[in-house]
Amino acid sequence: MVLFMIRKLILCSTLLCLLTACSFGESQEQETEAQPLTAREAVIQSLPAVEIQLKEITPETLPAEIEKYRGKVVFVDYWATWCPMCLDSFHHLSRWHQEYADKGLVILAINLDEDNESNRKVVKEYLTEQRAPFENFISTVKPDAIRDEKFGIEGSTLPFCQIYNREGELAVTLGNVNPERLYGEVSISDALTKLFTETDSAKNANR
């Protein structure tokens, strides 16, 4: 009789442990599912999947690309896969594209990794993962200070951007050299807001 009771207690304990483990597992799964998206994930998931066209560019051909969009605000962003700050902020390009494309913003994202087959594959995979909905380029020029100077990149440091107004004039540069013109989400958002406010005001005045 005692042996029977002991076996019964062991069986009940085993069942209780199994039920607790299942409940704990379900709880963990629910917690994982309930975790909110990060800002980067939210932006990426809001975009449709795109087929990335990685075009070639040099400092000599960039002016022609900018000229193609005269009448629009052109935002040229320089980045690389070896630049952590570039990767951390890359999703903001998509957000600005979503916010301002209808108002006339064109984004030209220029990758500055060394141009070879392996790097092109990595860059395209990253852009595909990011669902980058804008114009994407890779520099075919040897990466050195001379190339960066020709592109106009201050101090050869990334990230760096140039924003051109609707007349094709360089209006804003932001990077990591001048403390009064630092590259960042807030500084770029402010620059874009100011440019579009000015152009909208000019349009209204000419009506």
N, CA and C atoms as a LAMMPS dump frame, in Angstrom:
ITEM: TIMESTEP
0
ITEM: NUMBER OF ATOMS
621
ITEM: BOX BOUNDS ff ff ff
-5.0000000000000000e+02 5.0000000000000000e+02
-5.0000000000000000e+02 5.0000000000000000e+02
-5.0000000000000000e+02 5.0000000000000000e+02
ITEM: ATOMS id mol type element x y z
1 1 1 N 0.828 -1.207 0
2 1 2 C 0 0 0
3 1 3 C 0.863 1.258 0
4 2 1 N 1.86 1.238 0.893
5 2 2 C 2.759 2.404 0.97
6 2 3 C 3.479 2.6 -0.355
7 3 1 N 3.94 1.481 -0.922
8 3 2 C 4.65 1.555 -2.21
9 3 3 C 3.743 2.134 -3.294
10 4 1 N 2.473 1.748 -3.264
11 4 2 C 1.512 2.258 -4.247
12 4 3 C 1.335 3.77 -4.096
13 5 1 N 1.243 4.229 -2.833
14 5 2 C 1.073 5.67 -2.569
15 5 3 C 2.299 6.458 -3.035
16 6 1 N 3.489 5.897 -2.816
17 6 2 C 4.718 6.575 -3.23
18 6 3 C 4.766 6.717 -4.742
19 7 1 N 4.401 5.585 -5.427
20 7 2 C 4.39 5.639 -6.886
21 7 3 C 3.394 6.683 -7.4
22 8 1 N 2.242 6.763 -6.715
23 8 2 C 1.215 7.731 -7.103
24 8 3 C 1.712 9.162 -6.931
25 9 1 N 2.401 9.396 -5.804
26 9 2 C 2.949 10.736 -5.551
27 9 3 C 3.999 11.118 -6.59
28 10 1 N 4.847 10.151 -6.956
29 10 2 C 5.888 10.411 -7.965
30 10 3 C 5.247 10.746 -9.307
31 11 1 N 4.194 9.987 -9.653
32 11 2 C 3.498 10.222 -10.913
33 11 3 C 2.862 11.612 -10.938
34 12 1 N 2.22 11.992 -9.848
35 12 2 C 1.585 13.322 -9.759
36 12 3 C 2.626 14.434 -9.853
37 13 1 N 3.762 14.222 -9.165
38 13 2 C 4.823 15.226 -9.2
39 13 3 C 5.372 15.398 -10.612
40 14 1 N 5.539 14.266 -11.308
41 14 2 C 6.051 14.303 -12.676
42 14 3 C 5.101 15.056 -13.596
43 15 1 N 3.799 14.746 -13.466
44 15 2 C 2.794 15.439 -14.278
45 15 3 C 2.774 16.938 -13.984
46 16 1 N 2.897 17.271 -12.689
47 16 2 C 2.901 18.684 -12.299
48 16 3 C 4.098 19.415 -12.893
49 17 1 N 5.254 18.787 -12.89
50 17 2 C 6.467 19.387 -13.459
51 17 3 C 6.314 19.601 -14.962
52 18 1 N 5.732 18.594 -15.634
53 18 2 C 5.538 18.707 -17.078
54 18 3 C 4.594 19.844 -17.422
55 19 1 N 3.504 19.952 -16.656
56 19 2 C 2.538 21.027 -16.887
57 19 3 C 3.158 22.392 -16.644
58 20 1 N 3.964 22.493 -15.584
59 20 2 C 4.637 23.759 -15.256
60 20 3 C 5.614 24.14 -16.346
61 21 1 N 6.371 23.136 -16.826
62 21 2 C 7.351 23.401 -17.883
63 21 3 C 6.668 23.874 -19.149
64 22 1 N 5.545 23.223 -19.515
65 22 2 C 4.797 23.628 -20.714
66 22 3 C 4.263 25.033 -20.569
67 23 1 N 3.733 25.307 -19.364
68 23 2 C 3.181 26.639 -19.119
69 23 3 C 4.264 27.698 -19.207
70 24 1 N 5.449 27.394 -18.647
71 24 2 C 6.563 28.332 -18.678
72 24 3 C 7.031 28.565 -20.106
73 25 1 N 7.074 27.454 -20.887
74 25 2 C 7.487 27.57 -22.287
75 25 3 C 6.528 28.429 -23.077
76 26 1 N 5.222 28.227 -22.86
77 26 2 C 4.216 29.035 -23.556
78 26 3 C 4.328 30.488 -23.153
79 27 1 N 4.593 30.713 -21.862
80 27 2 C 4.727 32.091 -21.367
81 27 3 C 5.897 32.788 -22.027
82 28 1 N 7.032 32.068 -22.131
83 28 2 C 8.21 32.65 -22.776
84 28 3 C 7.925 32.963 -24.24
85 29 1 N 7.214 32.041 -24.914
86 29 2 C 6.903 32.239 -26.327
87 29 3 C 6.011 33.46 -26.512
88 30 1 N 5.022 33.616 -25.604
89 30 2 C 4.127 34.762 -25.69
90 30 3 C 4.882 36.06 -25.462
91 31 1 N 5.831 36.039 -24.499
92 31 2 C 6.627 37.235 -24.232
93 31 3 C 7.458 37.603 -25.447
94 32 1 N 8.033 36.579 -26.118
95 32 2 C 8.841 36.832 -27.308
96 32 3 C 7.995 37.432 -28.418
97 33 1 N 6.789 36.868 -28.597
98 33 2 C 5.906 37.352 -29.645
99 33 3 C 5.432 38.775 -29.36
100 34 1 N 5.322 39.117 -28.09
101 34 2 C 4.772 40.414 -27.711
102 34 3 C 5.804 41.536 -27.736
103 35 1 N 7.072 41.2 -27.939
104 35 2 C 8.105 42.232 -27.925
105 35 3 C 7.869 43.22 -29.06
106 36 1 N 7.883 44.52 -28.769
107 36 2 C 7.631 45.531 -29.805
108 36 3 C 8.778 45.607 -30.8
109 37 1 N 8.481 46.059 -32.009
110 37 2 C 9.507 46.225 -33.031
111 37 3 C 10.397 47.41 -32.68
112 38 1 N 11.661 47.317 -33.044
113 38 2 C 12.54 48.477 -32.905
114 38 3 C 12.168 49.483 -33.996
115 39 1 N 12.663 50.706 -33.868
116 39 2 C 12.371 51.737 -34.868
117 39 3 C 12.862 51.298 -36.243
118 40 1 N 14.049 50.678 -36.28
119 40 2 C 14.607 50.21 -37.547
120 40 3 C 13.712 49.132 -38.167
121 41 1 N 13.301 48.163 -37.344
122 41 2 C 12.459 47.073 -37.837
123 41 3 C 11.112 47.584 -38.331
124 42 1 N 10.566 48.557 -37.618
125 42 2 C 9.262 49.107 -38.003
126 42 3 C 9.332 49.782 -39.369
127 43 1 N 10.403 50.534 -39.597
128 43 2 C 10.566 51.208 -40.888
129 43 3 C 10.72 50.182 -42.001
130 44 1 N 11.591 49.195 -41.778
131 44 2 C 11.853 48.187 -42.807
132 44 3 C 10.587 47.41 -43.14
133 45 1 N 9.822 47.02 -42.115
134 45 2 C 8.62 46.23 -42.35
135 45 3 C 7.522 47.034 -43.035
136 46 1 N 7.597 48.358 -42.956
137 46 2 C 6.59 49.193 -43.61
138 46 3 C 6.859 49.348 -45.107
139 47 1 N 8.021 48.866 -45.554
140 47 2 C 8.415 49.02 -46.954
141 47 3 C 8.14 47.747 -47.75
142 48 1 N 7.804 47.893 -49.021
143 48 2 C 7.667 46.703 -49.867
144 48 3 C 9.047 46.16 -50.228
145 49 1 N 9.123 44.889 -50.509
146 49 2 C 10.388 44.302 -50.965
147 49 3 C 10.741 44.905 -52.324
148 50 1 N 12.021 45.149 -52.556
149 50 2 C 12.457 45.755 -53.812
150 50 3 C 13.612 44.962 -54.409
151 51 1 N 13.737 45.055 -55.725
152 51 2 C 14.894 44.459 -56.4
153 51 3 C 15.955 45.541 -56.517
154 52 1 N 17.087 45.332 -55.879
155 52 2 C 18.122 46.362 -55.816
156 52 3 C 18.911 46.438 -57.12
157 53 1 N 19.005 47.637 -57.643
158 53 2 C 19.859 47.921 -58.795
159 53 3 C 21.051 48.728 -58.274
160 54 1 N 22.207 48.106 -58.222
161 54 2 C 23.402 48.772 -57.711
162 54 3 C 24.178 49.347 -58.894
163 55 1 N 24.075 50.66 -59.066
164 55 2 C 24.706 51.314 -60.213
165 55 3 C 26.121 51.767 -59.866
166 56 1 N 26.94 51.929 -60.886
167 56 2 C 28.313 52.392 -60.688
168 56 3 C 28.358 53.918 -60.73
169 57 1 N 29.267 54.486 -59.94
170 57 2 C 29.394 55.943 -59.926
171 57 3 C 30.829 56.335 -59.59
172 58 1 N 31.225 57.513 -60.023
173 58 2 C 32.534 58.097 -59.719
174 58 3 C 32.312 59.572 -59.381
175 59 1 N 33.32 60.238 -58.826
176 59 2 C 33.17 61.673 -58.575
177 59 3 C 32.876 62.456 -59.85
178 60 1 N 33.354 61.957 -60.979
179 60 2 C 33.151 62.652 -62.256
180 60 3 C 31.728 62.483 -62.79
181 61 1 N 31.085 61.352 -62.49
182 61 2 C 29.731 61.117 -63.017
183 61 3 C 28.629 61.557 -62.047
184 62 1 N 28.988 61.828 -60.794
185 62 2 C 27.987 62.243 -59.811
186 62 3 C 27.251 63.532 -60.211
187 63 1 N 27.942 64.577 -60.681
188 63 2 C 27.222 65.806 -61.053
189 63 3 C 26.107 65.575 -62.067
190 64 1 N 26.332 64.674 -63.011
191 64 2 C 25.3 64.385 -64.015
192 64 3 C 24.092 63.711 -63.364
193 65 1 N 24.327 62.854 -62.378
194 65 2 C 23.225 62.21 -61.668
195 65 3 C 22.396 63.248 -60.913
196 66 1 N 23.084 64.201 -60.299
197 66 2 C 22.378 65.256 -59.559
198 66 3 C 21.596 66.139 -60.517
199 67 1 N 22.198 66.467 -61.651
200 67 2 C 21.56 67.341 -62.64
201 67 3 C 20.282 66.712 -63.192
202 68 1 N 20.238 65.395 -63.269
203 68 2 C 19.048 64.696 -63.768
204 68 3 C 17.806 65.049 -62.959
205 69 1 N 18.011 65.435 -61.719
206 69 2 C 16.886 65.694 -60.823
207 69 3 C 16.736 67.174 -60.485
208 70 1 N 17.209 68.031 -61.366
209 70 2 C 17.026 69.473 -61.148
210 70 3 C 15.539 69.762 -61.009
211 71 1 N 15.207 70.581 -60.04
212 71 2 C 13.807 70.841 -59.723
213 71 3 C 13.35 70.053 -58.503
214 72 1 N 14.194 69.122 -58.059
215 72 2 C 13.922 68.35 -56.855
216 72 3 C 15.03 68.599 -55.834
217 73 1 N 14.789 68.225 -54.598
218 73 2 C 15.823 68.28 -53.559
219 73 3 C 16.568 66.944 -53.608
220 74 1 N 17.882 67.001 -53.794
221 74 2 C 18.684 65.774 -53.938
222 74 3 C 19.556 65.574 -52.695
223 75 1 N 19.373 64.438 -52.072
224 75 2 C 20.097 64.087 -50.852
225 75 3 C 21.099 62.982 -51.198
226 76 1 N 22.388 63.323 -51.185
227 76 2 C 23.446 62.355 -51.495
228 76 3 C 24.03 61.856 -50.176
229 77 1 N 23.9 60.56 -49.941
230 77 2 C 24.387 59.971 -48.695
231 77 3 C 25.52 58.999 -48.989
232 78 1 N 26.644 59.174 -48.291
233 78 2 C 27.81 58.307 -48.453
234 78 3 C 27.881 57.352 -47.266
235 79 1 N 28.037 56.051 -47.547
236 79 2 C 28.053 55.065 -46.474
237 79 3 C 28.947 53.887 -46.861
238 80 1 N 29.205 53.013 -45.884
239 80 2 C 29.995 51.797 -46.136
240 80 3 C 29.59 50.737 -45.126
241 81 1 N 29.786 49.477 -45.482
242 81 2 C 29.409 48.395 -44.579
243 81 3 C 30.341 48.306 -43.373
244 82 1 N 31.536 48.921 -43.473
245 82 2 C 32.471 48.895 -42.349
246 82 3 C 32.245 50.077 -41.396
247 83 1 N 31.239 50.896 -41.664
248 83 2 C 30.957 52.088 -40.857
249 83 3 C 29.744 51.829 -39.956
250 84 1 N 29.943 51.566 -38.661
251 84 2 C 28.823 51.266 -37.754
252 84 3 C 27.767 52.373 -37.706
253 85 1 N 28.208 53.63 -37.707
254 85 2 C 27.247 54.732 -37.659
255 85 3 C 26.377 54.759 -38.915
256 86 1 N 26.967 54.4 -40.037
257 86 2 C 26.203 54.35 -41.296
258 86 3 C 25.098 53.31 -41.199
259 87 1 N 25.438 52.135 -40.694
260 87 2 C 24.476 51.044 -40.601
261 87 3 C 23.391 51.352 -39.574
262 88 1 N 23.772 51.987 -38.472
263 88 2 C 22.811 52.326 -37.428
264 88 3 C 21.766 53.327 -37.91
265 89 1 N 22.178 54.196 -38.815
266 89 2 C 21.271 55.273 -39.25
267 89 3 C 20.655 55.028 -40.628
268 90 1 N 21.012 53.921 -41.269
269 90 2 C 20.602 53.723 -42.668
270 90 3 C 19.088 53.711 -42.846
271 91 1 N 18.359 53.158 -41.875
272 91 2 C 16.906 53.079 -42.018
273 91 3 C 16.245 54.451 -42.059
274 92 1 N 16.953 55.468 -41.546
275 92 2 C 16.386 56.823 -41.602
276 92 3 C 16.262 57.295 -43.047
277 93 1 N 17.159 56.821 -43.922
278 93 2 C 17.053 57.202 -45.334
279 93 3 C 15.7 56.766 -45.893
280 94 1 N 15.283 55.558 -45.54
281 94 2 C 13.991 55.055 -46.007
282 94 3 C 12.847 55.874 -45.413
283 95 1 N 12.995 56.265 -44.159
284 95 2 C 11.941 57.067 -43.521
285 95 3 C 11.816 58.427 -44.188
286 96 1 N 12.962 59.048 -44.485
287 96 2 C 12.917 60.352 -45.164
288 96 3 C 12.367 60.203 -46.584
289 97 1 N 12.697 59.093 -47.222
290 97 2 C 12.144 58.836 -48.547
291 97 3 C 10.617 58.756 -48.465
292 98 1 N 10.106 58.03 -47.476
293 98 2 C 8.666 57.904 -47.303
294 98 3 C 8.012 59.261 -47.033
295 99 1 N 8.69 60.074 -46.244
296 99 2 C 8.109 61.349 -45.809
297 99 3 C 8.146 62.427 -46.882
298 100 1 N 9.22 62.445 -47.687
299 100 2 C 9.425 63.58 -48.589
300 100 3 C 9.423 63.26 -50.079
301 101 1 N 9.375 61.996 -50.459
302 101 2 C 9.445 61.662 -51.889
303 101 3 C 8.344 62.357 -52.687
304 102 1 N 7.139 62.387 -52.14
305 102 2 C 6.022 63.025 -52.842
306 102 3 C 6.188 64.529 -52.949
307 103 1 N 7.042 65.091 -52.081
308 103 2 C 7.28 66.539 -52.111
309 103 3 C 8.454 66.899 -53.021
310 104 1 N 9.166 65.858 -53.499
311 104 2 C 10.263 66.12 -54.424
312 104 3 C 11.641 65.763 -53.923
313 105 1 N 11.737 64.859 -52.945
314 105 2 C 13.054 64.434 -52.46
315 105 3 C 13.544 63.228 -53.257
316 106 1 N 14.815 63.283 -53.657
317 106 2 C 15.478 62.158 -54.31
318 106 3 C 16.707 61.811 -53.481
319 107 1 N 16.831 60.543 -53.113
320 107 2 C 17.984 60.099 -52.327
321 107 3 C 18.912 59.274 -53.208
322 108 1 N 20.192 59.662 -53.214
323 108 2 C 21.228 58.903 -53.909
324 108 3 C 22.161 58.355 -52.832
325 109 1 N 22.095 57.046 -52.579
326 109 2 C 22.939 56.428 -51.555
327 109 3 C 24.166 55.831 -52.237
328 110 1 N 25.343 56.336 -51.854
329 110 2 C 26.591 55.919 -52.503
330 110 3 C 27.432 55.092 -51.538
331 111 1 N 27.635 53.83 -51.879
332 111 2 C 28.459 52.95 -51.059
333 111 3 C 29.933 53.135 -51.407
334 112 1 N 30.774 53.21 -50.372
335 112 2 C 32.202 53.455 -50.567
336 112 3 C 33.082 52.275 -50.175
337 113 1 N 32.499 51.073 -50.09
338 113 2 C 33.34 49.883 -49.911
339 113 3 C 34.226 49.718 -51.145
340 114 1 N 35.346 49.038 -50.983
341 114 2 C 36.186 48.747 -52.145
342 114 3 C 35.377 47.943 -53.149
343 115 1 N 35.434 48.347 -54.413
344 115 2 C 34.602 47.714 -55.428
345 115 3 C 35.2 46.393 -55.907
346 116 1 N 34.561 45.302 -55.497
347 116 2 C 34.921 43.982 -56.024
348 116 3 C 33.676 43.107 -55.943
349 117 1 N 33.745 41.936 -56.55
350 117 2 C 32.568 41.076 -56.643
351 117 3 C 32.026 40.687 -55.269
352 118 1 N 32.924 40.358 -54.357
353 118 2 C 32.508 39.95 -53.013
354 118 3 C 31.785 41.072 -52.284
355 119 1 N 32.368 42.286 -52.334
356 119 2 C 31.752 43.422 -51.65
357 119 3 C 30.425 43.818 -52.288
358 120 1 N 30.347 43.719 -53.597
359 120 2 C 29.08 44.046 -54.27
360 120 3 C 27.964 43.117 -53.787
361 121 1 N 28.306 41.855 -53.61
362 121 2 C 27.317 40.893 -53.13
363 121 3 C 26.846 41.259 -51.727
364 122 1 N 27.789 41.59 -50.855
365 122 2 C 27.452 41.962 -49.476
366 122 3 C 26.589 43.221 -49.46
367 123 1 N 26.969 44.21 -50.257
368 123 2 C 26.23 45.473 -50.311
369 123 3 C 24.804 45.245 -50.81
370 124 1 N 24.657 44.467 -51.874
371 124 2 C 23.32 44.209 -52.417
372 124 3 C 22.457 43.436 -51.419
373 125 1 N 23.061 42.497 -50.713
374 125 2 C 22.315 41.742 -49.706
375 125 3 C 21.835 42.668 -48.592
376 126 1 N 22.704 43.579 -48.173
377 126 2 C 22.316 44.519 -47.113
378 126 3 C 21.19 45.436 -47.587
379 127 1 N 21.318 45.971 -48.785
380 127 2 C 20.287 46.865 -49.321
381 127 3 C 18.963 46.133 -49.509
382 128 1 N 19.028 44.875 -49.922
383 128 2 C 17.82 44.072 -50.073
384 128 3 C 17.155 43.853 -48.721
385 129 1 N 17.97 43.553 -47.713
386 129 2 C 17.457 43.364 -46.351
387 129 3 C 16.807 44.641 -45.834
388 130 1 N 17.401 45.781 -46.178
389 130 2 C 16.87 47.079 -45.745
390 130 3 C 15.681 47.544 -46.591
391 131 1 N 15.437 46.85 -47.702
392 131 2 C 14.367 47.228 -48.647
393 131 3 C 14.548 48.683 -49.095
394 132 1 N 15.782 49.042 -49.382
395 132 2 C 16.141 50.428 -49.716
396 132 3 C 15.41 50.895 -50.98
397 133 1 N 14.461 51.828 -50.848
398 133 2 C 13.579 52.19 -51.968
399 133 3 C 14.085 53.331 -52.843
400 134 1 N 15.362 53.694 -52.704
401 134 2 C 15.896 54.856 -53.418
402 134 3 C 17.002 54.429 -54.379
403 135 1 N 17.665 55.414 -54.989
404 135 2 C 18.757 55.127 -55.938
405 135 3 C 19.998 54.668 -55.169
406 136 1 N 20.57 53.535 -55.597
407 136 2 C 21.743 52.985 -54.908
408 136 3 C 22.926 52.844 -55.859
409 137 1 N 24.09 53.281 -55.377
410 137 2 C 25.308 53.29 -56.189
411 137 3 C 26.47 52.686 -55.403
412 138 1 N 27.493 52.255 -56.147
413 138 2 C 28.758 51.87 -55.527
414 138 3 C 29.865 52.593 -56.284
415 139 1 N 30.783 53.174 -55.541
416 139 2 C 31.898 53.875 -56.172
417 139 3 C 32.87 52.873 -56.784
418 140 1 N 33.242 53.108 -58.018
419 140 2 C 34.194 52.211 -58.696
420 140 3 C 35.626 52.739 -58.611
421 141 1 N 35.819 53.806 -57.854
422 141 2 C 37.142 54.422 -57.729
423 141 3 C 37.88 53.83 -56.526
424 142 1 N 39.194 53.681 -56.664
425 142 2 C 40.02 53.168 -55.57
426 142 3 C 39.773 53.987 -54.308
427 143 1 N 39.477 53.304 -53.175
428 143 2 C 39.194 54.049 -51.935
429 143 3 C 40.442 54.663 -51.317
430 144 1 N 40.526 55.966 -51.404
431 144 2 C 41.627 56.685 -50.769
432 144 3 C 41.186 58.127 -50.536
433 145 1 N 42.075 58.916 -49.938
434 145 2 C 41.743 60.302 -49.605
435 145 3 C 41.48 61.145 -50.848
436 146 1 N 42.139 60.819 -51.956
437 146 2 C 41.933 61.574 -53.2
438 146 3 C 40.501 61.386 -53.693
439 147 1 N 40.035 60.138 -53.684
440 147 2 C 38.646 59.872 -54.078
441 147 3 C 37.671 60.64 -53.185
442 148 1 N 37.897 60.571 -51.855
443 148 2 C 36.992 61.231 -50.919
444 148 3 C 36.972 62.74 -51.135
445 149 1 N 38.161 63.31 -51.422
446 149 2 C 38.244 64.754 -51.674
447 149 3 C 37.452 65.126 -52.931
448 150 1 N 37.536 64.28 -53.95
449 150 2 C 36.808 64.559 -55.187
450 150 3 C 35.295 64.489 -54.972
451 151 1 N 34.873 63.569 -54.111
452 151 2 C 33.449 63.493 -53.78
453 151 3 C 33.022 64.647 -52.869
454 152 1 N 34.013 65.296 -52.237
455 152 2 C 33.702 66.395 -51.328
456 152 3 C 33.448 65.949 -49.906
457 153 1 N 33.935 64.764 -49.552
458 153 2 C 33.716 64.219 -48.213
459 153 3 C 34.727 64.82 -47.24
460 154 1 N 34.261 65.576 -46.301
461 154 2 C 35.135 66.289 -45.369
462 154 3 C 35.872 65.317 -44.443
463 155 1 N 37.188 65.431 -44.419
464 155 2 C 37.997 64.616 -43.517
465 155 3 C 38.012 63.139 -43.831
466 156 1 N 37.483 62.738 -44.986
467 156 2 C 37.416 61.314 -45.368
468 156 3 C 36.731 60.464 -44.304
469 157 1 N 35.752 61.039 -43.607
470 157 2 C 35.045 60.318 -42.546
471 157 3 C 33.586 60.082 -42.925
472 158 1 N 33.071 58.97 -42.466
473 158 2 C 31.67 58.614 -42.707
474 158 3 C 30.956 58.477 -41.365
475 159 1 N 29.62 58.64 -41.397
476 159 2 C 28.785 58.978 -42.549
477 159 3 C 28.926 60.442 -42.946
478 160 1 N 28.51 60.728 -44.174
479 160 2 C 28.584 62.098 -44.694
480 160 3 C 27.469 62.265 -45.714
481 161 1 N 26.909 63.454 -45.768
482 161 2 C 25.857 63.692 -46.76
483 161 3 C 25.95 65.107 -47.326
484 162 1 N 25.414 65.241 -48.523
485 162 2 C 25.295 66.535 -49.201
486 162 3 C 23.841 66.672 -49.652
487 163 1 N 23.257 67.835 -49.405
488 163 2 C 21.875 68.062 -49.814
489 163 3 C 21.844 69.246 -50.779
490 164 1 N 21.284 69.013 -51.967
491 164 2 C 21.207 70.025 -53.021
492 164 3 C 19.775 70.547 -53.125
493 165 1 N 19.652 71.87 -53.31
494 165 2 C 18.32 72.443 -53.433
495 165 3 C 17.755 72.207 -54.838
496 166 1 N 16.583 72.732 -55.103
497 166 2 C 15.893 72.475 -56.37
498 166 3 C 16.605 73.107 -57.569
499 167 1 N 17.478 74.065 -57.299
500 167 2 C 18.252 74.693 -58.377
501 167 3 C 19.548 73.95 -58.663
502 168 1 N 19.771 72.833 -57.945
503 168 2 C 20.98 72.045 -58.145
504 168 3 C 22.182 72.588 -57.404
505 169 1 N 21.945 73.49 -56.451
506 169 2 C 23.035 74.101 -55.678
507 169 3 C 23.236 73.331 -54.367
508 170 1 N 24.502 73.151 -53.986
509 170 2 C 24.802 72.481 -52.724
510 170 3 C 24.363 73.382 -51.576
511 171 1 N 23.391 72.913 -50.795
512 171 2 C 22.814 73.744 -49.732
513 171 3 C 23.3 73.339 -48.346
514 172 1 N 23.538 72.044 -48.143
515 172 2 C 23.883 71.546 -46.801
516 172 3 C 24.891 70.407 -46.914
517 173 1 N 25.893 70.403 -46.038
518 173 2 C 26.78 69.243 -45.878
519 173 3 C 26.827 68.908 -44.389
520 174 1 N 26.751 67.629 -44.075
521 174 2 C 26.794 67.181 -42.683
522 174 3 C 27.714 65.975 -42.58
523 175 1 N 28.618 66.005 -41.58
524 175 2 C 29.566 64.91 -41.426
525 175 3 C 30.031 64.783 -39.993
526 176 1 N 31.311 64.504 -39.815
527 176 2 C 31.851 64.295 -38.47
528 176 3 C 33.072 65.164 -38.18
529 177 1 N 33.252 66.217 -38.962
530 177 2 C 34.414 67.089 -38.782
531 177 3 C 34.027 68.394 -38.087
532 178 1 N 33.077 69.109 -38.667
533 178 2 C 32.638 70.389 -38.111
534 178 3 C 31.565 70.156 -37.051
535 179 1 N 31.828 70.513 -35.798
536 179 2 C 30.844 70.266 -34.726
537 179 3 C 29.528 71.008 -34.93
538 180 1 N 29.538 72.027 -35.779
539 180 2 C 28.307 72.776 -36.052
540 180 3 C 27.502 72.151 -37.185
541 181 1 N 28.094 71.149 -37.846
542 181 2 C 27.4 70.489 -38.965
543 181 3 C 27.6 68.969 -38.864
544 182 1 N 27.133 68.408 -37.758
545 182 2 C 27.309 66.983 -37.521
546 182 3 C 26.187 66.175 -38.168
547 183 1 N 26.558 65.048 -38.755
548 183 2 C 25.611 64.13 -39.372
549 183 3 C 24.795 63.459 -38.271
550 184 1 N 23.483 63.504 -38.386
551 184 2 C 22.624 62.849 -37.413
552 184 3 C 21.17 62.948 -37.819
553 185 1 N 20.341 62.135 -37.194
554 185 2 C 18.915 62.112 -37.535
555 185 3 C 18.276 63.487 -37.379
556 186 1 N 18.562 64.151 -36.257
557 186 2 C 17.934 65.452 -35.987
558 186 3 C 18.433 66.516 -36.946
559 187 1 N 19.749 66.58 -37.152
560 187 2 C 20.302 67.623 -38.018
561 187 3 C 19.829 67.472 -39.461
562 188 1 N 19.725 66.231 -39.938
563 188 2 C 19.257 66 -41.308
564 188 3 C 17.764 66.308 -41.42
565 189 1 N 16.988 65.875 -40.433
566 189 2 C 15.547 66.158 -40.443
567 189 3 C 15.304 67.665 -40.452
568 190 1 N 16.078 68.386 -39.64
569 190 2 C 15.941 69.848 -39.59
570 190 3 C 16.29 70.475 -40.936
571 191 1 N 17.365 69.987 -41.56
572 191 2 C 17.802 70.535 -42.845
573 191 3 C 16.749 70.299 -43.928
574 192 1 N 16.178 69.095 -43.956
575 192 2 C 15.154 68.777 -44.955
576 192 3 C 13.892 69.597 -44.722
577 193 1 N 13.482 69.704 -43.462
578 193 2 C 12.297 70.505 -43.14
579 193 3 C 12.486 71.95 -43.583
580 194 1 N 13.664 72.5 -43.31
581 194 2 C 13.948 73.884 -43.686
582 194 3 C 13.937 74.056 -45.2
583 195 1 N 14.569 73.137 -45.914
584 195 2 C 14.623 73.244 -47.379
585 195 3 C 13.232 73.176 -48.001
586 196 1 N 12.427 72.241 -47.546
587 196 2 C 11.094 72.102 -48.122
588 196 3 C 10.175 73.24 -47.694
589 197 1 N 10.374 73.758 -46.496
590 197 2 C 9.583 74.92 -46.058
591 197 3 C 9.912 76.129 -46.917
592 198 1 N 11.218 76.325 -47.181
593 198 2 C 11.645 77.458 -48.003
594 198 3 C 11.107 77.342 -49.429
595 199 1 N 11.175 76.15 -50.009
596 199 2 C 10.717 75.987 -51.391
597 199 3 C 9.196 76.105 -51.48
598 200 1 N 8.485 75.61 -50.468
599 200 2 C 7.028 75.741 -50.459
600 200 3 C 6.618 77.202 -50.332
601 201 1 N 7.365 77.957 -49.503
602 201 2 C 7.078 79.371 -49.324
603 201 3 C 7.318 80.123 -50.613
604 202 1 N 8.41 79.764 -51.315
605 202 2 C 8.731 80.422 -52.589
606 202 3 C 7.662 80.136 -53.636
607 203 1 N 7.146 78.912 -53.65
608 203 2 C 6.089 78.555 -54.601
609 203 3 C 4.83 79.369 -54.331
610 204 1 N 4.459 79.486 -53.061
611 204 2 C 3.25 80.233 -52.69
612 204 3 C 3.394 81.713 -53.048
613 205 1 N 4.612 82.248 -52.883
614 205 2 C 4.843 83.658 -53.173
615 205 3 C 4.744 83.959 -54.659
616 206 1 N 5.051 82.974 -55.493
617 206 2 C 5.027 83.179 -56.94
618 206 3 C 3.656 82.941 -57.563
619 207 1 N 2.693 82.521 -56.748
620 207 2 C 1.359 82.271 -57.284
621 207 3 C 0.603 83.582 -57.49
